[in-house]
């Protein structure tokens, strides 16, 4: 074990591990140093200088996030020099900031606003030195709004887009007082490689980047007596909504969430987990069909590995950067879009409703779902399949606007017909969940036996490592699947688009022997989506994942193909997986896009 480094912080002796920064050392001692550009998910930048501290013997203040501890350091985090410096930095940031806080979407959850309050910035001494410029607001994307007047140029969004996602849709343009965060060629966010994942929104400390808000449109639909408004809830929302309403991370609040939605006035509260189960039946059948064609028919045109298509951020990414592999994507729509198509066909028919009067709303942990709902491919019901997408944060706003005391609500259950789900549907919200759910079903369809992992928990595909690999050997399959006897089904899981790139580069180099790959655009999967509560970090994502797996373990049915409502759907409407009706409503193709 490396010898610890001895320092003092505000006169108190402290021993720290080598390589720790002053910021990290102070946190261990219960001393909070303010930051703006720093984030646990990102590399150290030291851009904002709000985190400065005084190191005795040095003339200049040091950025604590970027300064490693050294033996014998004497550090002052609260000297007069430090406090004055921090206050002046905050004042300078405010002098260029459009501080219309009462009208800002991030009001109440803005890091700059918090610091301004803590340091009691009552006047703006520097406002005349930096008059507000003629900034632009980019509202062309259906997912994300970019307001340069609220940007503090911390560059978190740029680092997020590059480091976490490997997309590089955002960059730093110009220098000095003209420096700004821009897209390449200063195009709209809607016209560049942006995947709409919203991680820039989650990491922005102010209101410079926020999701497009559709709350008022949904309220209007609910208030219209001629409309029948159905709402679907994604699996990750139930483990995130509590954080916006006073709960600690890692609580699954499904029952209270459903109760709140019913009190808001939705005509039917249904579950995206239902169509997650449906996705598994369709996707598992598709995978087995591809394997049969490749192994029995020796069809060299079969595209393997088959790659999941549930994440709209990942879909946009592959359209831009790996379009030659679009045929490797599963043809299955995402659970959101499967639900939308069925809401205006199967649900409308069963409830004897005019589909033109149905308004389909989804509550998602994801900003890219807003973009997905607008895609031209998503009108197979004869209408726009999903009308409005709200994030977890937007749902919390509606609950607050309605005056509901969330904790006092009696738990309720999803309505029937498209509200029953299994544990396999729930785990879609975590990275590796789609893979695990698919393997639970596919293995049993092929062998007639449960997947050979304790309690159905396929632990090799779980966790938060960027890329994970797993394999399952198929032995003694049923007669119709005899060609798979002895085949070792090889799988990979990646989350965060920078890790997606690693997997796809392996495939592109011809070094992959995978049959099936799951890719989610966001860190941690949907539970770390761009529409989830802010802040988010590795510890919070881990707690959300634990809550998802706990909910799965507590459900009576944990395999998608055993969902009784899925069985009824096929019996009454779809007839068979990959059949003519299901192919039309539940499957799609995607389009090659320019890189820039």
N, C-alpha and C positions, 0 to 999 in steps of 0.2 A: 504494500500500500504506500502510495506517495506521501511524503511528509507534508503535513498541513502548513499553511501560511498563516502567520500571526500578524494581525493588524489591529487598529483601534478604530471604532466608529463612534463619534461623539464622546470620546473618552473611555468607552467601554471596550475591554479586550475581546477580540473575536478571532476564532480559528476557522479557516475556510479551506476547502479543497483547491488544489492548484487549478488554474484556468477559470475560476469563478470571477465574474465581473463584480464591480462595486455594487451595482444594482441588485444582483443576486445575493450577495453577502448581506446587504442591508435588509432584504426581504426575509431572510432566515432569522434575523434578529428582531423582526416585527416592525421594521422601519419602512414606511412606504415612500418611495421617491417617485414623484409624478413623471409621467412619460406621455408622449404623443406618437412619435414615429416607431417606438418599440412595440413588438408583438411577439408572443411566444412561438407563433407559427413561422416567423420570418427571420431572416438573417439580420444581424445588427447593422444599423445604418448611421445612427448618431446625427440625424439631420436636424431635428427640431431644437435640440439643446435645452429643452425644459428640464431634463434630468441632471443638470449640472450639480456637481458637488465640489467642495474645496479640499484639496489634498495639501496638507501643511508642508510648506517649503517650496511649493510650485506657484508661480505667478498667475497662471491662467487656471480658470475653473475647468474641470474635466467632465466630459459626458460619461455618466456612471454606467450607461448601458454598453459602452464601447471600451471601457477601461478595465483591464484585468487587475486583480489584486496583486500586490507585491509585498514581500516581507518587510515589516516595519512601517507600512503606510499608516499615517494618521489622517483620518477622513472626517470631515465635518459636513453633515447633510443639512444642517439648519442654521448656519451662521448668517449674520446680517448680509454679508456679501452674496451668499447663495440665494437667500430669499429675495433680495432686491433684483438680482439677475433674472431669476425665474419670473418675477412679476413683470419686469420690463419686456421679457420675451413674449409673455402672454399678451401684454398690451400691444406689442408690435404685430402679433398675429391678428389680434382683434382689429387693428387699424386697417387691415386689408380684407377683413371678413364681413360679409353681409349678415349682420347680426340681427336679422328679423326673427329672433328666437321663438316668439309666440306663434308665428306662422310656419315654422320649420317642422318638417316631418320627424326629425330627430329630437325635437324638443323634449327634454326629460331624459334622454339617453344619448347625450352628446358629450364627448370627453373634453372638448374645449369649453363648453358651457360649465361643466363641473369644476374645471380648474379656475375659470373666471370667478365662480362663486367662492371657491376655497380661498383664493387670494384676494377676494373682495375688490375686483377691478370696478371701481365706481366712476372713474373718468377715463377718457381716451386721449391721453396727452399727445399721441403721435398721429391722430386722425388727419390733421392738416398736411402732414408730410406724405401721406399715402392715400389720397382720395380714392373712393370706390371707382373701379374701372367699369367700362362697358362690357361686362361679362356675358357669356352666352349660356343658355340652358338647352341641353340636348334631350329632347323628348320624343325622338323618332323611334326608339326601340320600344316594343310592347312590354319589355321586362324591366329595364333600368333607365333611370333619369340621372343625368350628369349636370350638376350646377357648379360652374367654375367660381362663382362668387362666394361659395362657402368652402372652397378648397384651401387648406393650409400648407399644401405642398410637402407634406410629410413623406410622400412617395410610398406609403403602405400599399396602395392599390397597384402601383407599378410592380413592386416586389411580389405582391400576391399573384398577379397575373403571370409573372415570369417564373417565380420559384415554386409556388404551389401547383400552378396549372401549366406552365410551359407554353402559354399561348402568346404572350407579348402583344396583346391588343392595345395596351396602354404604354405610353412612353413619356419621357421628359422632353419638352420642347423649349427652345430658346434659353437665354441666360439672364442673370441679374434680375431686375425688377419685372422683366417680361417673361420670366420662366413660368411655365404652366404644365399641367398634366394634360396630355392630348392623346388622341388616337393617331395612327400612322396616316399621313397626308391630311390630318385634321378632318377626317370624315366623321359622319355620325357613327355612334356605337352600333347602329343597325346595319352599317355598310362595311364593316371590317370583320376580321376573323373572330371577334368576340363570340364566346359560346353561351352568353347569357347566364352563366353559372351563378353569378351574384356573390362570388367570394370577395370581390372588390368592395361590395356593399357591406358585407359582414366585417371587413377589416378597416373600413373608413371610420375615422374617429369623429367626423362631423356629418353634416347633411349634404356633402358634395356628391355622394353617390347613394341613391336610394332606389327601392323598387317602385315600379309604376303602380299606382294605387287605384284599385277598382271598388273600393268600399261603397261609395255613393251609388254606383250603378247597381250593386247587389241590394242595397237598401231599397232602391226604387223598384226593383223587381219583386222583392218581398212584399212591398206595399201595394202592388198592382193586383187586384183581385182576379184579373183575367189570366194571370200567370200561375203556373205550377212550378215552384222552385225546388229542385232537388239539390242536395249537397253531398259530396263524397269527401271522406277524410283519409288522408294518407297515413301510413303506419308511423312515420317519424313525428307527425304532428302531436300525437298523444304523449310522447315523451319529451316534447319541447314546450308545449303551451303553458305548462305550470311556471316555467321560468319567467314568463311575461306577467304572471299574476301572483307573484310573491312566493312561489315554491322554490326549493333548492333543485339543482339539476339532478336528473336521474329518477324522476317520479313519473310513472305511467298513469295518466289521469283520463283514461278512455271514457269511463262512465260519466264523469262530470263534464267532459268535453261534449259528449253527445247531448247531455241534458241542456247545456248552454245553447247549443245549436237549435234545439227544439224551442227553447224559450225565445230565441231571436226571431222565430217565425218561419223557418224553412218548412215546406210542406212535407218533405221526406228527408230523413237523415240516414244516408247509406254509407257504405264503406269501400274505400279503394282496395282494402285487403281482399275483398271478394274478387275483384278483377286481377289482383296479384295472383290469387289461386288459379284463376282462369289462364293467366299468362303462363303459368308453370305447365298446365296441361297442354296448351298449344305449343309452347317452346320445347317442352320435353319431347313431345311427339315429333316436332320438326328436327330436333337433334338426332333422334333415333332413325328417322327417315333418311337424313343425310348419311349417317353411318352405314345404313343398309345399302344405299346406292354406292357408297365408296368401297365397301368391303365385299358385297355380293355381286353387284352389277359392274364393278370395276369402272365406274363412271369417273373419268378424270376431270370432269367439269364441276364436280361437287366441291364447294368451297368450305374447307376446314382450315383452321378452327372456326367453329361457329361462335359468334360474339354477341353478347346480350345487347338489347336495344331499348332498355327501360329508361336510361338516363338521357334526357334531351340535350344536356350540355355535351355529353360524349358524342351524341349523334352529330351535332353541329361541328364538333372538333374533327371527327373523321371525315365529314363532308369536305372540309377545308384542307386538311393536312394528309389524309390517307384515303383519298377517293377511290383509289384502285382496289380497296378492300371493302367497298360498300356491299358487295355481294356476300361477304363473310358475315355481315350482320344478320341476326335473326330477323325474319320478316314480321315478327310480332310487334304490334304497337305497344306503347307503354300501358301499364294498368290504368292510368288516368284517361287515356284516349280510348281504350277498350270500353271503359265505363261510359264515357260520353256517347260513343256510338250505340251502346246498348240502351242507354237512358231514353233515347229518342226513337228506339225501335222496339226492343223486347219489353222494356218497362212501360212504354207508352201503350203498347198493345194489351199488356196484362192489366193495366190500370184504366184502360179505355179512355185514354187522353189523346188530344190532338198534339202531335209532337211539335207543331209550330208554337204551341202555348207553353211548352216546357222550357224552363231556363235551367241550364246545367252549370252548377258552380262546384269548383273543387278547392279544398283547403290543402295546400301543399307546403312542404318545407323548402321549396325550390323556386327561384325566380325564372329559371329556364322553362318551367312548365307554362308560364305566361306566353312565352314565345311559341312553345310547342302547340298550344291551343289555337294560335293564329296561323299555323302552317296550312297551306292550300291542300295538303294531303288529308287533312283531318275533317272532311265533310262527307264521310261515307254513309252517314245516316240520312243524307239528303238535306241536312242542315249543318250549321256549325256544331260539331259534336260537343265541345265544351265551350260555354259562353264566357265565363269569367273564372279566373284563377286568383285566389287570395293566398297570401303567405300565412304562416303561423303567426307572425307579428300582426298582420291585418286582422286575423280572427280575434286576437287579444284586444285590439282597438275596438272592434264591434262589441265585444263583451263588456268592455268598460263604458262605451257609449250607451249601451242599453241599461246600465246601472245594475247589472247582475252581480251579486256577491257570490263569486265562483265557489268558494269553499263551503257555502251553505246549500248548494244545489244537491238534491238527491240524485244518486247515480241513475243513469238510464241506459238502455241498450239501443243499438242501431235498429232501424226499421227493417222489415223483412223483404224478401224477393232479391235484393242485391245488397244485403247487409250482413249475411253470414260469412264468417271467414275462419281460417285455421291459423295455427301457429306458424305455418310456412308462409302465409301471407304477411304476418306481422314482421317477420325478420327481413323482409324486403327493405326495411328502413335502415339496416346496417350493412356496411360493406361485407361482402361474402354471403349475404342473406339470400340473394337470388340463386347463387350457385348451390347453396345448401338445400334450399327448397326444391330446386330442380333435381338434385341428386336423390333426395328422399323419394320423389315420385318416379323418376326414370329407373332407378335400381329396382324398385318394387314391381314396376310394370314388366321389366325384363326377366326378373328371377322369381317373382311371386313371394319374395321375402323382403323384410325390412332391411334397410341399409345397415351394414355391419358396423355401426358405431353405437356406443352406449347411449341409451335414451334418445336416439335419433340425433344427437348432437355431433355434427361433423366438425370437430374442433380445428382440423388443419386449415379450413377456409375462414375461420374466425380470427379476430384480432385487428390491430391497426398498423401492422407492417405494410409498407407501400405496395409490395407485390408478394403474393403468397401462392404456393403451388400445392396441389394435392392430386392423388390418384386413387382409383378404386378398381380392383381387379374383379371382373365379372366371371363367376364360376357357376356351373350348373344352371344355365338360364332355361326359361321355358322353351318348348319346342320351336315356336315361331321365331325365337331370337337365338337359335342355336349358333348362328354365325358369329355371335359375340362371345362365345365361350372362350375364356382365357384372355380376352382383350382387357388391357389395362387402360381404363378411361382416364386420360390425363387432363387436368384442369388448371387454370390460373385465375387469380383474382387480383385486380388493381383498383386503387381508388386515388383520386387526385389525378388530373390530366398529365402531370409530369411523369407519373408512374405508368399511365396509359401509354405514353410515348415509349417507355422502356420495353413494354410488352410488344407493342406494334413494331418497333425496330427489330426485335428478335424474330418476329414473324417475317418481316420484310427481308431479313438477312438469310432466311431459310434455316434458321437454327431452332425453330419451334417444333415440338412434337405434340402440341396441345390439340385436344379435340374440342374443348369448350372453354371459353374465356368470359369472365364477368368483368365489366368495367363500369365504374361509377365516377362521375365527373368531380364530385366533391370529397374533401377529406372526411373519412369516416363513413362515406356513403350519404344517403339522404338525411340522416340524423345530423350531419354537418352542413346541410344545404344552405344556399344563399338567402333563404327566407326564414331561417331559424332565429331564435332569440340571440341578441347581441348582449354581452360578448360571447365568443366561442373560442375554445382553446383545446389542446389535447386532453386535459383532465375532464373538461365538461363533456367532450365527445365520448370519452370512455364511460362516463356515468350514464349517458343516454343509451349507449350500446347495452350496458348491463340491464337497464330497464326493459329494453326491447326483448332480450333473451329471456328475462324473467317472465314477461307476459307470454311468450311462446311456450315456456315450460308449464305455465299454469292453465293452458287451454285444453279442453277435452279432445279436440281433433288437431293433429299437427302435420297432416299431410294433405296437400292441395287436392289430390284426386278423390279424397274422401269427403270433401265439402258437399253436404246434401243439396245445397242450392246450386252448386256447379253441376251436379248430376242432373238436377231438374232442368237447368238451362239447356243442357244438351238434349235431354229427352223431349222438351217442349218446343225448342226453337232452333238450336244450332245443329242438332242431329249427330254430328261427329267432329272430333278435332281435325283441323285442316280441311274441313268440308267446304262446300261451295259458299254457304252463308257465312261461316266463320272466316273464310278467306277474304270475302268482300268487306266485312265489318271490322275484323280484328287484325288484319295484316296490311302491310304497306311496303313501299320502297322509298328510297331517299335519293338526293340529287348531289352531283358533284358541284362544288363551289370554288371560286377563285381563292387563292391563298391570301390575297390582300384586297 
